[in-house]
Amino acid sequence: MEGVNWDEIASKLPKIDDTRIQTAKLSDMDFWVLKAAAAVKKRGVAADSASLLSASIRRLTPEWCELIAFQAAQEGISFEEMFVKLATGE
C-alpha cells in the first residue's frame, strides 16, 4: 500500500522483546510435512515455522492493509491511527 507512513506507525508501537508466538494445532500431516521439510533443509522446525509465517505475512500484507484502510475510512481516521489502534488493542 503506497503512502503509508510506516515510520510514524513504528514510533507509536511499543518495543517487544520476544515476538515468538504459539500457533493453533496443525493437522498431523501438516506437522509431518513441516518436520520433513525442515530436516531436509537441515533446519529446526521452529526456525522453518518462523520463516513460513514471515513469508505469509509479507504476502498477505497488501490485502490486510486494504482491510485496515477500509475500517479506517469507516471510522474517519487515518490508516496509521487505525493500524496502531488495531495492533495495540487500544
Secondary structure, DSSP 4 states (H G I P E B T S, - for coil): -TT--HHHHHHTSPP-S-----PPPPPHHHHHHHHHHHHHTT--HHHHHHHHHHHHHHHHHHHHHHHHHHHHHHHT--HHHHHHHHHHT-
